């Protein structure tokens, strides 16, 4: 990606993925190893709120960092990393997917209406 038209967070992620990917993978491994596995397969970190991570001077949500690094994908500010498991504390890369705010809202409505994500079964 060209750094000319990117937002600051996009430039940072572009730099992480293209110039610091091995170190970023190590950070992801640390985060995943420090997580507790739940019976439904969620990997959650200690604490009552969504974990943040600092890397190369930038701070972001751990699940967003993990998604971008494991998929080598530069996320835009409009990209929403969604939890297919509906557990906002989960950092399991298999439970994460990217979408829009509308997709995320639709997920919430469907989960509220049906209480289960049938794609996870």
Phi and psi restraints in degrees (range 20) as a CNS / XPLOR table:
assign (resid 1 and name C) (resid 2 and name N)
       (resid 2 and name CA) (resid 2 and name C) 1.0 -84.2 20.0 2
assign (resid 2 and name N) (resid 2 and name CA)
       (resid 2 and name C) (resid 3 and name N) 1.0 138.2 20.0 2
assign (resid 2 and name C) (resid 3 and name N)
       (resid 3 and name CA) (resid 3 and name C) 1.0 -79.8 20.0 2
assign (resid 3 and name N) (resid 3 and name CA)
       (resid 3 and name C) (resid 4 and name N) 1.0 -2.0 20.0 2
assign (resid 3 and name C) (resid 4 and name N)
       (resid 4 and name CA) (resid 4 and name C) 1.0 -70.5 20.0 2
assign (resid 4 and name N) (resid 4 and name CA)
       (resid 4 and name C) (resid 5 and name N) 1.0 -39.8 20.0 2
assign (resid 4 and name C) (resid 5 and name N)
       (resid 5 and name CA) (resid 5 and name C) 1.0 -112.3 20.0 2
assign (resid 5 and name N) (resid 5 and name CA)
       (resid 5 and name C) (resid 6 and name N) 1.0 19.3 20.0 2
assign (resid 5 and name C) (resid 6 and name N)
       (resid 6 and name CA) (resid 6 and name C) 1.0 -95.6 20.0 2
assign (resid 6 and name N) (resid 6 and name CA)
       (resid 6 and name C) (resid 7 and name N) 1.0 146.0 20.0 2
assign (resid 6 and name C) (resid 7 and name N)
       (resid 7 and name CA) (resid 7 and name C) 1.0 -69.5 20.0 2
assign (resid 7 and name N) (resid 7 and name CA)
       (resid 7 and name C) (resid 8 and name N) 1.0 160.4 20.0 2
assign (resid 7 and name C) (resid 8 and name N)
       (resid 8 and name CA) (resid 8 and name C) 1.0 -53.5 20.0 2
assign (resid 8 and name N) (resid 8 and name CA)
       (resid 8 and name C) (resid 9 and name N) 1.0 -42.8 20.0 2
assign (resid 8 and name C) (resid 9 and name N)
       (resid 9 and name CA) (resid 9 and name C) 1.0 -68.6 20.0 2
assign (resid 9 and name N) (resid 9 and name CA)
       (resid 9 and name C) (resid 10 and name N) 1.0 -32.9 20.0 2
assign (resid 9 and name C) (resid 10 and name N)
       (resid 10 and name CA) (resid 10 and name C) 1.0 -67.7 20.0 2
assign (resid 10 and name N) (resid 10 and name CA)
       (resid 10 and name C) (resid 11 and name N) 1.0 -41.2 20.0 2
assign (resid 10 and name C) (resid 11 and name N)
       (resid 11 and name CA) (resid 11 and name C) 1.0 -61.1 20.0 2
assign (resid 11 and name N) (resid 11 and name CA)
       (resid 11 and name C) (resid 12 and name N) 1.0 -42.9 20.0 2
assign (resid 11 and name C) (resid 12 and name N)
       (resid 12 and name CA) (resid 12 and name C) 1.0 -61.5 20.0 2
assign (resid 12 and name N) (resid 12 and name CA)
       (resid 12 and name C) (resid 13 and name N) 1.0 -50.1 20.0 2
assign (resid 12 and name C) (resid 13 and name N)
       (resid 13 and name CA) (resid 13 and name C) 1.0 -63.3 20.0 2
assign (resid 13 and name N) (resid 13 and name CA)
       (resid 13 and name C) (resid 14 and name N) 1.0 -38.2 20.0 2
assign (resid 13 and name C) (resid 14 and name N)
       (resid 14 and name CA) (resid 14 and name C) 1.0 -60.0 20.0 2
assign (resid 14 and name N) (resid 14 and name CA)
       (resid 14 and name C) (resid 15 and name N) 1.0 -43.6 20.0 2
assign (resid 14 and name C) (resid 15 and name N)
       (resid 15 and name CA) (resid 15 and name C) 1.0 -64.5 20.0 2
assign (resid 15 and name N) (resid 15 and name CA)
       (resid 15 and name C) (resid 16 and name N) 1.0 -44.2 20.0 2
assign (resid 15 and name C) (resid 16 and name N)
       (resid 16 and name CA) (resid 16 and name C) 1.0 -59.1 20.0 2
assign (resid 16 and name N) (resid 16 and name CA)
       (resid 16 and name C) (resid 17 and name N) 1.0 -49.7 20.0 2
assign (resid 16 and name C) (resid 17 and name N)
       (resid 17 and name CA) (resid 17 and name C) 1.0 -70.5 20.0 2
assign (resid 17 and name N) (resid 17 and name CA)
       (resid 17 and name C) (resid 18 and name N) 1.0 -39.2 20.0 2
assign (resid 17 and name C) (resid 18 and name N)
       (resid 18 and name CA) (resid 18 and name C) 1.0 -93.8 20.0 2
assign (resid 18 and name N) (resid 18 and name CA)
       (resid 18 and name C) (resid 19 and name N) 1.0 -18.2 20.0 2
assign (resid 18 and name C) (resid 19 and name N)
       (resid 19 and name CA) (resid 19 and name C) 1.0 -126.7 20.0 2
assign (resid 19 and name N) (resid 19 and name CA)
       (resid 19 and name C) (resid 20 and name N) 1.0 -14.8 20.0 2
assign (resid 19 and name C) (resid 20 and name N)
       (resid 20 and name CA) (resid 20 and name C) 1.0 -135.5 20.0 2
assign (resid 20 and name N) (resid 20 and name CA)
       (resid 20 and name C) (resid 21 and name N) 1.0 26.9 20.0 2
assign (resid 20 and name C) (resid 21 and name N)
       (resid 21 and name CA) (resid 21 and name C) 1.0 -61.7 20.0 2
assign (resid 21 and name N) (resid 21 and name CA)
       (resid 21 and name C) (resid 22 and name N) 1.0 -43.3 20.0 2
assign (resid 21 and name C) (resid 22 and name N)
       (resid 22 and name CA) (resid 22 and name C) 1.0 -59.0 20.0 2
assign (resid 22 and name N) (resid 22 and name CA)
       (resid 22 and name C) (resid 23 and name N) 1.0 -42.4 20.0 2
assign (resid 22 and name C) (resid 23 and name N)
       (resid 23 and name CA) (resid 23 and name C) 1.0 -66.9 20.0 2
assign (resid 23 and name N) (resid 23 and name CA)
       (resid 23 and name C) (resid 24 and name N) 1.0 -37.3 20.0 2
assign (resid 23 and name C) (resid 24 and name N)
       (resid 24 and name CA) (resid 24 and name C) 1.0 -65.5 20.0 2
assign (resid 24 and name N) (resid 24 and name CA)
       (resid 24 and name C) (resid 25 and name N) 1.0 -39.4 20.0 2
assign (resid 24 and name C) (resid 25 and name N)
       (resid 25 and name CA) (resid 25 and name C) 1.0 -62.7 20.0 2
assign (resid 25 and name N) (resid 25 and name CA)
       (resid 25 and name C) (resid 26 and name N) 1.0 -37.8 20.0 2
assign (resid 25 and name C) (resid 26 and name N)
       (resid 26 and name CA) (resid 26 and name C) 1.0 -63.4 20.0 2
assign (resid 26 and name N) (resid 26 and name CA)
       (resid 26 and name C) (resid 27 and name N) 1.0 -41.2 20.0 2
assign (resid 26 and name C) (resid 27 and name N)
       (resid 27 and name CA) (resid 27 and name C) 1.0 -63.8 20.0 2
assign (resid 27 and name N) (resid 27 and name CA)
       (resid 27 and name C) (resid 28 and name N) 1.0 -42.1 20.0 2
assign (resid 27 and name C) (resid 28 and name N)
       (resid 28 and name CA) (resid 28 and name C) 1.0 -61.0 20.0 2
assign (resid 28 and name N) (resid 28 and name CA)
       (resid 28 and name C) (resid 29 and name N) 1.0 -44.9 20.0 2
assign (resid 28 and name C) (resid 29 and name N)
       (resid 29 and name CA) (resid 29 and name C) 1.0 -59.4 20.0 2
assign (resid 29 and name N) (resid 29 and name CA)
       (resid 29 and name C) (resid 30 and name N) 1.0 -41.9 20.0 2
assign (resid 29 and name C) (resid 30 and name N)
       (resid 30 and name CA) (resid 30 and name C) 1.0 -59.5 20.0 2
assign (resid 30 and name N) (resid 30 and name CA)
       (resid 30 and name C) (resid 31 and name N) 1.0 -46.5 20.0 2
assign (resid 30 and name C) (resid 31 and name N)
       (resid 31 and name CA) (resid 31 and name C) 1.0 -62.4 20.0 2
assign (resid 31 and name N) (resid 31 and name CA)
       (resid 31 and name C) (resid 32 and name N) 1.0 -45.2 20.0 2
assign (resid 31 and name C) (resid 32 and name N)
       (resid 32 and name CA) (resid 32 and name C) 1.0 -67.7 20.0 2
assign (resid 32 and name N) (resid 32 and name CA)
       (resid 32 and name C) (resid 33 and name N) 1.0 -39.3 20.0 2
assign (resid 32 and name C) (resid 33 and name N)
       (resid 33 and name CA) (resid 33 and name C) 1.0 -66.7 20.0 2
assign (resid 33 and name N) (resid 33 and name CA)
       (resid 33 and name C) (resid 34 and name N) 1.0 -30.3 20.0 2
assign (resid 33 and name C) (resid 34 and name N)
       (resid 34 and name CA) (resid 34 and name C) 1.0 -82.9 20.0 2
assign (resid 34 and name N) (resid 34 and name CA)
       (resid 34 and name C) (resid 35 and name N) 1.0 -4.0 20.0 2
assign (resid 34 and name C) (resid 35 and name N)
       (resid 35 and name CA) (resid 35 and name C) 1.0 -88.2 20.0 2
assign (resid 35 and name N) (resid 35 and name CA)
       (resid 35 and name C) (resid 36 and name N) 1.0 156.6 20.0 2
assign (resid 35 and name C) (resid 36 and name N)
       (resid 36 and name CA) (resid 36 and name C) 1.0 -99.0 20.0 2
assign (resid 36 and name N) (resid 36 and name CA)
       (resid 36 and name C) (resid 37 and name N) 1.0 137.3 20.0 2
assign (resid 36 and name C) (resid 37 and name N)
       (resid 37 and name CA) (resid 37 and name C) 1.0 -91.0 20.0 2
assign (resid 37 and name N) (resid 37 and name CA)
       (resid 37 and name C) (resid 38 and name N) 1.0 132.1 20.0 2
assign (resid 37 and name C) (resid 38 and name N)
       (resid 38 and name CA) (resid 38 and name C) 1.0 -95.0 20.0 2
assign (resid 38 and name N) (resid 38 and name CA)
       (resid 38 and name C) (resid 39 and name N) 1.0 161.0 20.0 2
assign (resid 38 and name C) (resid 39 and name N)
       (resid 39 and name CA) (resid 39 and name C) 1.0 -56.5 20.0 2
assign (resid 39 and name N) (resid 39 and name CA)
       (resid 39 and name C) (resid 40 and name N) 1.0 -31.0 20.0 2
assign (resid 39 and name C) (resid 40 and name N)
       (resid 40 and name CA) (resid 40 and name C) 1.0 -83.0 20.0 2
assign (resid 40 and name N) (resid 40 and name CA)
       (resid 40 and name C) (resid 41 and name N) 1.0 3.5 20.0 2
assign (resid 40 and name C) (resid 41 and name N)
       (resid 41 and name CA) (resid 41 and name C) 1.0 95.4 20.0 2
assign (resid 41 and name N) (resid 41 and name CA)
       (resid 41 and name C) (resid 42 and name N) 1.0 -4.0 20.0 2
assign (resid 41 and name C) (resid 42 and name N)
       (resid 42 and name CA) (resid 42 and name C) 1.0 -67.6 20.0 2
assign (resid 42 and name N) (resid 42 and name CA)
       (resid 42 and name C) (resid 43 and name N) 1.0 143.1 20.0 2
assign (resid 42 and name C) (resid 43 and name N)
       (resid 43 and name CA) (resid 43 and name C) 1.0 -110.0 20.0 2
assign (resid 43 and name N) (resid 43 and name CA)
       (resid 43 and name C) (resid 44 and name N) 1.0 115.3 20.0 2
assign (resid 43 and name C) (resid 44 and name N)
       (resid 44 and name CA) (resid 44 and name C) 1.0 -120.4 20.0 2
assign (resid 44 and name N) (resid 44 and name CA)
       (resid 44 and name C) (resid 45 and name N) 1.0 145.3 20.0 2
assign (resid 44 and name C) (resid 45 and name N)
       (resid 45 and name CA) (resid 45 and name C) 1.0 -92.4 20.0 2
assign (resid 45 and name N) (resid 45 and name CA)
       (resid 45 and name C) (resid 46 and name N) 1.0 160.6 20.0 2
assign (resid 45 and name C) (resid 46 and name N)
       (resid 46 and name CA) (resid 46 and name C) 1.0 -66.0 20.0 2
assign (resid 46 and name N) (resid 46 and name CA)
       (resid 46 and name C) (resid 47 and name N) 1.0 148.1 20.0 2
assign (resid 46 and name C) (resid 47 and name N)
       (resid 47 and name CA) (resid 47 and name C) 1.0 110.9 20.0 2
assign (resid 47 and name N) (resid 47 and name CA)
       (resid 47 and name C) (resid 48 and name N) 1.0 157.8 20.0 2
assign (resid 47 and name C) (resid 48 and name N)
       (resid 48 and name CA) (resid 48 and name C) 1.0 -84.7 20.0 2
assign (resid 48 and name N) (resid 48 and name CA)
       (resid 48 and name C) (resid 49 and name N) 1.0 -7.4 20.0 2
assign (resid 48 and name C) (resid 49 and name N)
       (resid 49 and name CA) (resid 49 and name C) 1.0 -123.7 20.0 2
assign (resid 49 and name N) (resid 49 and name CA)
       (resid 49 and name C) (resid 50 and name N) 1.0 169.0 20.0 2
assign (resid 49 and name C) (resid 50 and name N)
       (resid 50 and name CA) (resid 50 and name C) 1.0 -65.5 20.0 2
assign (resid 50 and name N) (resid 50 and name CA)
       (resid 50 and name C) (resid 51 and name N) 1.0 126.9 20.0 2
assign (resid 50 and name C) (resid 51 and name N)
       (resid 51 and name CA) (resid 51 and name C) 1.0 -66.3 20.0 2
assign (resid 51 and name N) (resid 51 and name CA)
       (resid 51 and name C) (resid 52 and name N) 1.0 140.6 20.0 2
assign (resid 51 and name C) (resid 52 and name N)
       (resid 52 and name CA) (resid 52 and name C) 1.0 -110.2 20.0 2
assign (resid 52 and name N) (resid 52 and name CA)
       (resid 52 and name C) (resid 53 and name N) 1.0 156.8 20.0 2
assign (resid 52 and name C) (resid 53 and name N)
       (resid 53 and name CA) (resid 53 and name C) 1.0 -133.0 20.0 2
assign (resid 53 and name N) (resid 53 and name CA)
       (resid 53 and name C) (resid 54 and name N) 1.0 144.1 20.0 2
assign (resid 53 and name C) (resid 54 and name N)
       (resid 54 and name CA) (resid 54 and name C) 1.0 -113.4 20.0 2
assign (resid 54 and name N) (resid 54 and name CA)
       (resid 54 and name C) (resid 55 and name N) 1.0 130.8 20.0 2
assign (resid 54 and name C) (resid 55 and name N)
       (resid 55 and name CA) (resid 55 and name C) 1.0 -148.8 20.0 2
assign (resid 55 and name N) (resid 55 and name CA)
       (resid 55 and name C) (resid 56 and name N) 1.0 127.7 20.0 2
assign (resid 55 and name C) (resid 56 and name N)
       (resid 56 and name CA) (resid 56 and name C) 1.0 52.0 20.0 2
assign (resid 56 and name N) (resid 56 and name CA)
       (resid 56 and name C) (resid 57 and name N) 1.0 40.7 20.0 2
assign (resid 56 and name C) (resid 57 and name N)
       (resid 57 and name CA) (resid 57 and name C) 1.0 80.8 20.0 2
assign (resid 57 and name N) (resid 57 and name CA)
       (resid 57 and name C) (resid 58 and name N) 1.0 2.3 20.0 2
assign (resid 57 and name C) (resid 58 and name N)
       (resid 58 and name CA) (resid 58 and name C) 1.0 -116.7 20.0 2
assign (resid 58 and name N) (resid 58 and name CA)
       (resid 58 and name C) (resid 59 and name N) 1.0 143.2 20.0 2
assign (resid 58 and name C) (resid 59 and name N)
       (resid 59 and name CA) (resid 59 and name C) 1.0 -113.8 20.0 2
assign (resid 59 and name N) (resid 59 and name CA)
       (resid 59 and name C) (resid 60 and name N) 1.0 138.7 20.0 2
assign (resid 59 and name C) (resid 60 and name N)
       (resid 60 and name CA) (resid 60 and name C) 1.0 -152.7 20.0 2
assign (resid 60 and name N) (resid 60 and name CA)
       (resid 60 and name C) (resid 61 and name N) 1.0 169.8 20.0 2
assign (resid 60 and name C) (resid 61 and name N)
       (resid 61 and name CA) (resid 61 and name C) 1.0 -65.2 20.0 2
assign (resid 61 and name N) (resid 61 and name CA)
       (resid 61 and name C) (resid 62 and name N) 1.0 139.6 20.0 2
assign (resid 61 and name C) (resid 62 and name N)
       (resid 62 and name CA) (resid 62 and name C) 1.0 -59.3 20.0 2
assign (resid 62 and name N) (resid 62 and name CA)
       (resid 62 and name C) (resid 63 and name N) 1.0 -43.3 20.0 2
assign (resid 62 and name C) (resid 63 and name N)
       (resid 63 and name CA) (resid 63 and name C) 1.0 -64.6 20.0 2
assign (resid 63 and name N) (resid 63 and name CA)
       (resid 63 and name C) (resid 64 and name N) 1.0 -34.0 20.0 2
assign (resid 63 and name C) (resid 64 and name N)
       (resid 64 and name CA) (resid 64 and name C) 1.0 -69.1 20.0 2
assign (resid 64 and name N) (resid 64 and name CA)
       (resid 64 and name C) (resid 65 and name N) 1.0 -43.7 20.0 2
assign (resid 64 and name C) (resid 65 and name N)
       (resid 65 and name CA) (resid 65 and name C) 1.0 -61.5 20.0 2
assign (resid 65 and name N) (resid 65 and name CA)
       (resid 65 and name C) (resid 66 and name N) 1.0 -46.7 20.0 2
assign (resid 65 and name C) (resid 66 and name N)
       (resid 66 and name CA) (resid 66 and name C) 1.0 -61.6 20.0 2
assign (resid 66 and name N) (resid 66 and name CA)
       (resid 66 and name C) (resid 67 and name N) 1.0 -44.2 20.0 2
assign (resid 66 and name C) (resid 67 and name N)
       (resid 67 and name CA) (resid 67 and name C) 1.0 -59.8 20.0 2
assign (resid 67 and name N) (resid 67 and name CA)
       (resid 67 and name C) (resid 68 and name N) 1.0 -50.2 20.0 2
assign (resid 67 and name C) (resid 68 and name N)
       (resid 68 and name CA) (resid 68 and name C) 1.0 -62.9 20.0 2
assign (resid 68 and name N) (resid 68 and name CA)
       (resid 68 and name C) (resid 69 and name N) 1.0 -43.4 20.0 2
assign (resid 68 and name C) (resid 69 and name N)
       (resid 69 and name CA) (resid 69 and name C) 1.0 -71.1 20.0 2
assign (resid 69 and name N) (resid 69 and name CA)
       (resid 69 and name C) (resid 70 and name N) 1.0 -44.1 20.0 2
assign (resid 69 and name C) (resid 70 and name N)
       (resid 70 and name CA) (resid 70 and name C) 1.0 -68.9 20.0 2
assign (resid 70 and name N) (resid 70 and name CA)
       (resid 70 and name C) (resid 71 and name N) 1.0 -27.3 20.0 2
assign (resid 70 and name C) (resid 71 and name N)
       (resid 71 and name CA) (resid 71 and name C) 1.0 -103.9 20.0 2
assign (resid 71 and name N) (resid 71 and name CA)
       (resid 71 and name C) (resid 72 and name N) 1.0 -0.5 20.0 2
assign (resid 71 and name C) (resid 72 and name N)
       (resid 72 and name CA) (resid 72 and name C) 1.0 51.7 20.0 2
assign (resid 72 and name N) (resid 72 and name CA)
       (resid 72 and name C) (resid 73 and name N) 1.0 48.2 20.0 2
assign (resid 72 and name C) (resid 73 and name N)
       (resid 73 and name CA) (resid 73 and name C) 1.0 -120.0 20.0 2
assign (resid 73 and name N) (resid 73 and name CA)
       (resid 73 and name C) (resid 74 and name N) 1.0 124.1 20.0 2
assign (resid 73 and name C) (resid 74 and name N)
       (resid 74 and name CA) (resid 74 and name C) 1.0 -82.0 20.0 2
assign (resid 74 and name N) (resid 74 and name CA)
       (resid 74 and name C) (resid 75 and name N) 1.0 115.2 20.0 2
assign (resid 74 and name C) (resid 75 and name N)
       (resid 75 and name CA) (resid 75 and name C) 1.0 -87.6 20.0 2
assign (resid 75 and name N) (resid 75 and name CA)
       (resid 75 and name C) (resid 76 and name N) 1.0 142.1 20.0 2
assign (resid 75 and name C) (resid 76 and name N)
       (resid 76 and name CA) (resid 76 and name C) 1.0 -88.0 20.0 2
assign (resid 76 and name N) (resid 76 and name CA)
       (resid 76 and name C) (resid 77 and name N) 1.0 164.4 20.0 2
assign (resid 76 and name C) (resid 77 and name N)
       (resid 77 and name CA) (resid 77 and name C) 1.0 -60.0 20.0 2
assign (resid 77 and name N) (resid 77 and name CA)
       (resid 77 and name C) (resid 78 and name N) 1.0 -24.6 20.0 2
assign (resid 77 and name C) (resid 78 and name N)
       (resid 78 and name CA) (resid 78 and name C) 1.0 -83.0 20.0 2
assign (resid 78 and name N) (resid 78 and name CA)
       (resid 78 and name C) (resid 79 and name N) 1.0 -15.3 20.0 2
assign (resid 78 and name C) (resid 79 and name N)
       (resid 79 and name CA) (resid 79 and name C) 1.0 -72.4 20.0 2
assign (resid 79 and name N) (resid 79 and name CA)
       (resid 79 and name C) (resid 80 and name N) 1.0 131.1 20.0 2
assign (resid 79 and name C) (resid 80 and name N)
       (resid 80 and name CA) (resid 80 and name C) 1.0 -110.3 20.0 2
assign (resid 80 and name N) (resid 80 and name CA)
       (resid 80 and name C) (resid 81 and name N) 1.0 126.2 20.0 2
assign (resid 80 and name C) (resid 81 and name N)
       (resid 81 and name CA) (resid 81 and name C) 1.0 -87.0 20.0 2
assign (resid 81 and name N) (resid 81 and name CA)
       (resid 81 and name C) (resid 82 and name N) 1.0 115.2 20.0 2
assign (resid 81 and name C) (resid 82 and name N)
       (resid 82 and name CA) (resid 82 and name C) 1.0 -98.2 20.0 2
assign (resid 82 and name N) (resid 82 and name CA)
       (resid 82 and name C) (resid 83 and name N) 1.0 148.3 20.0 2
assign (resid 82 and name C) (resid 83 and name N)
       (resid 83 and name CA) (resid 83 and name C) 1.0 -99.5 20.0 2
assign (resid 83 and name N) (resid 83 and name CA)
       (resid 83 and name C) (resid 84 and name N) 1.0 107.9 20.0 2
assign (resid 83 and name C) (resid 84 and name N)
       (resid 84 and name CA) (resid 84 and name C) 1.0 -62.8 20.0 2
assign (resid 84 and name N) (resid 84 and name CA)
       (resid 84 and name C) (resid 85 and name N) 1.0 -24.9 20.0 2
assign (resid 84 and name C) (resid 85 and name N)
       (resid 85 and name CA) (resid 85 and name C) 1.0 -85.0 20.0 2
assign (resid 85 and name N) (resid 85 and name CA)
       (resid 85 and name C) (resid 86 and name N) 1.0 -8.2 20.0 2
assign (resid 85 and name C) (resid 86 and name N)
       (resid 86 and name CA) (resid 86 and name C) 1.0 64.4 20.0 2
assign (resid 86 and name N) (resid 86 and name CA)
       (resid 86 and name C) (resid 87 and name N) 1.0 23.6 20.0 2
assign (resid 86 and name C) (resid 87 and name N)
       (resid 87 and name CA) (resid 87 and name C) 1.0 -113.7 20.0 2
assign (resid 87 and name N) (resid 87 and name CA)
       (resid 87 and name C) (resid 88 and name N) 1.0 102.5 20.0 2
assign (resid 87 and name C) (resid 88 and name N)
       (resid 88 and name CA) (resid 88 and name C) 1.0 -62.5 20.0 2
assign (resid 88 and name N) (resid 88 and name CA)
       (resid 88 and name C) (resid 89 and name N) 1.0 -15.3 20.0 2
assign (resid 88 and name C) (resid 89 and name N)
       (resid 89 and name CA) (resid 89 and name C) 1.0 -88.9 20.0 2
assign (resid 89 and name N) (resid 89 and name CA)
       (resid 89 and name C) (resid 90 and name N) 1.0 -8.2 20.0 2
assign (resid 89 and name C) (resid 90 and name N)
       (resid 90 and name CA) (resid 90 and name C) 1.0 -74.6 20.0 2
assign (resid 90 and name N) (resid 90 and name CA)
       (resid 90 and name C) (resid 91 and name N) 1.0 136.5 20.0 2
assign (resid 90 and name C) (resid 91 and name N)
       (resid 91 and name CA) (resid 91 and name C) 1.0 -119.9 20.0 2
assign (resid 91 and name N) (resid 91 and name CA)
       (resid 91 and name C) (resid 92 and name N) 1.0 12.6 20.0 2
assign (resid 91 and name C) (resid 92 and name N)
       (resid 92 and name CA) (resid 92 and name C) 1.0 -66.1 20.0 2
assign (resid 92 and name N) (resid 92 and name CA)
       (resid 92 and name C) (resid 93 and name N) 1.0 117.5 20.0 2
assign (resid 92 and name C) (resid 93 and name N)
       (resid 93 and name CA) (resid 93 and name C) 1.0 -57.9 20.0 2
assign (resid 93 and name N) (resid 93 and name CA)
       (resid 93 and name C) (resid 94 and name N) 1.0 -28.0 20.0 2
assign (resid 93 and name C) (resid 94 and name N)
       (resid 94 and name CA) (resid 94 and name C) 1.0 -71.6 20.0 2
assign (resid 94 and name N) (resid 94 and name CA)
       (resid 94 and name C) (resid 95 and name N) 1.0 -17.7 20.0 2
assign (resid 94 and name C) (resid 95 and name N)
       (resid 95 and name CA) (resid 95 and name C) 1.0 -96.2 20.0 2
assign (resid 95 and name N) (resid 95 and name CA)
       (resid 95 and name C) (resid 96 and name N) 1.0 1.0 20.0 2
assign (resid 95 and name C) (resid 96 and name N)
       (resid 96 and name CA) (resid 96 and name C) 1.0 -109.4 20.0 2
assign (resid 96 and name N) (resid 96 and name CA)
       (resid 96 and name C) (resid 97 and name N) 1.0 142.9 20.0 2
assign (resid 96 and name C) (resid 97 and name N)
       (resid 97 and name CA) (resid 97 and name C) 1.0 -149.0 20.0 2
assign (resid 97 and name N) (resid 97 and name CA)
       (resid 97 and name C) (resid 98 and name N) 1.0 155.7 20.0 2
assign (resid 97 and name C) (resid 98 and name N)
       (resid 98 and name CA) (resid 98 and name C) 1.0 -96.6 20.0 2
assign (resid 98 and name N) (resid 98 and name CA)
       (resid 98 and name C) (resid 99 and name N) 1.0 148.3 20.0 2
assign (resid 98 and name C) (resid 99 and name N)
       (resid 99 and name CA) (resid 99 and name C) 1.0 -164.3 20.0 2
assign (resid 99 and name N) (resid 99 and name CA)
       (resid 99 and name C) (resid 100 and name N) 1.0 -160.7 20.0 2
assign (resid 99 and name C) (resid 100 and name N)
       (resid 100 and name CA) (resid 100 and name C) 1.0 -104.8 20.0 2
assign (resid 100 and name N) (resid 100 and name CA)
       (resid 100 and name C) (resid 101 and name N) 1.0 171.8 20.0 2
assign (resid 100 and name C) (resid 101 and name N)
       (resid 101 and name CA) (resid 101 and name C) 1.0 -61.8 20.0 2
assign (resid 101 and name N) (resid 101 and name CA)
       (resid 101 and name C) (resid 102 and name N) 1.0 -37.1 20.0 2
assign (resid 101 and name C) (resid 102 and name N)
       (resid 102 and name CA) (resid 102 and name C) 1.0 -64.0 20.0 2
assign (resid 102 and name N) (resid 102 and name CA)
       (resid 102 and name C) (resid 103 and name N) 1.0 -41.7 20.0 2
assign (resid 102 and name C) (resid 103 and name N)
       (resid 103 and name CA) (resid 103 and name C) 1.0 -59.3 20.0 2
assign (resid 103 and name N) (resid 103 and name CA)
       (resid 103 and name C) (resid 104 and name N) 1.0 -44.6 20.0 2
assign (resid 103 and name C) (resid 104 and name N)
       (resid 104 and name CA) (resid 104 and name C) 1.0 -63.6 20.0 2
assign (resid 104 and name N) (resid 104 and name CA)
       (resid 104 and name C) (resid 105 and name N) 1.0 -41.8 20.0 2
assign (resid 104 and name C) (resid 105 and name N)
       (resid 105 and name CA) (resid 105 and name C) 1.0 -65.3 20.0 2
assign (resid 105 and name N) (resid 105 and name CA)
       (resid 105 and name C) (resid 106 and name N) 1.0 -41.7 20.0 2
assign (resid 105 and name C) (resid 106 and name N)
       (resid 106 and name CA) (resid 106 and name C) 1.0 -61.5 20.0 2
assign (resid 106 and name N) (resid 106 and name CA)
       (resid 106 and name C) (resid 107 and name N) 1.0 -40.3 20.0 2
assign (resid 106 and name C) (resid 107 and name N)
       (resid 107 and name CA) (resid 107 and name C) 1.0 -56.9 20.0 2
assign (resid 107 and name N) (resid 107 and name CA)
       (resid 107 and name C) (resid 108 and name N) 1.0 -46.0 20.0 2
assign (resid 107 and name C) (resid 108 and name N)
       (resid 108 and name CA) (resid 108 and name C) 1.0 -61.6 20.0 2
assign (resid 108 and name N) (resid 108 and name CA)
       (resid 108 and name C) (resid 109 and name N) 1.0 -44.5 20.0 2
assign (resid 108 and name C) (resid 109 and name N)
       (resid 109 and name CA) (resid 109 and name C) 1.0 -63.0 20.0 2
assign (resid 109 and name N) (resid 109 and name CA)
       (resid 109 and name C) (resid 110 and name N) 1.0 -46.3 20.0 2
assign (resid 109 and name C) (resid 110 and name N)
       (resid 110 and name CA) (resid 110 and name C) 1.0 -64.3 20.0 2
assign (resid 110 and name N) (resid 110 and name CA)
       (resid 110 and name C) (resid 111 and name N) 1.0 -41.2 20.0 2
assign (resid 110 and name C) (resid 111 and name N)
       (resid 111 and name CA) (resid 111 and name C) 1.0 -65.5 20.0 2
assign (resid 111 and name N) (resid 111 and name CA)
       (resid 111 and name C) (resid 112 and name N) 1.0 -40.4 20.0 2
assign (resid 111 and name C) (resid 112 and name N)
       (resid 112 and name CA) (resid 112 and name C) 1.0 -64.3 20.0 2
assign (resid 112 and name N) (resid 112 and name CA)
       (resid 112 and name C) (resid 113 and name N) 1.0 -37.5 20.0 2
assign (resid 112 and name C) (resid 113 and name N)
       (resid 113 and name CA) (resid 113 and name C) 1.0 -76.3 20.0 2
assign (resid 113 and name N) (resid 113 and name CA)
       (resid 113 and name C) (resid 114 and name N) 1.0 -41.4 20.0 2
assign (resid 113 and name C) (resid 114 and name N)
       (resid 114 and name CA) (resid 114 and name C) 1.0 -111.0 20.0 2
assign (resid 114 and name N) (resid 114 and name CA)
       (resid 114 and name C) (resid 115 and name N) 1.0 -20.8 20.0 2
assign (resid 114 and name C) (resid 115 and name N)
       (resid 115 and name CA) (resid 115 and name C) 1.0 74.4 20.0 2
assign (resid 115 and name N) (resid 115 and name CA)
       (resid 115 and name C) (resid 116 and name N) 1.0 5.5 20.0 2
assign (resid 115 and name C) (resid 116 and name N)
       (resid 116 and name CA) (resid 116 and name C) 1.0 -151.1 20.0 2
assign (resid 116 and name N) (resid 116 and name CA)
       (resid 116 and name C) (resid 117 and name N) 1.0 144.8 20.0 2
assign (resid 116 and name C) (resid 117 and name N)
       (resid 117 and name CA) (resid 117 and name C) 1.0 -99.3 20.0 2
assign (resid 117 and name N) (resid 117 and name CA)
       (resid 117 and name C) (resid 118 and name N) 1.0 104.2 20.0 2
assign (resid 117 and name C) (resid 118 and name N)
       (resid 118 and name CA) (resid 118 and name C) 1.0 -64.3 20.0 2
assign (resid 118 and name N) (resid 118 and name CA)
       (resid 118 and name C) (resid 119 and name N) 1.0 -21.7 20.0 2
assign (resid 118 and name C) (resid 119 and name N)
       (resid 119 and name CA) (resid 119 and name C) 1.0 -71.6 20.0 2
assign (resid 119 and name N) (resid 119 and name CA)
       (resid 119 and name C) (resid 120 and name N) 1.0 -17.6 20.0 2
assign (resid 119 and name C) (resid 120 and name N)
       (resid 120 and name CA) (resid 120 and name C) 1.0 -86.8 20.0 2
assign (resid 120 and name N) (resid 120 and name CA)
       (resid 120 and name C) (resid 121 and name N) 1.0 -8.5 20.0 2
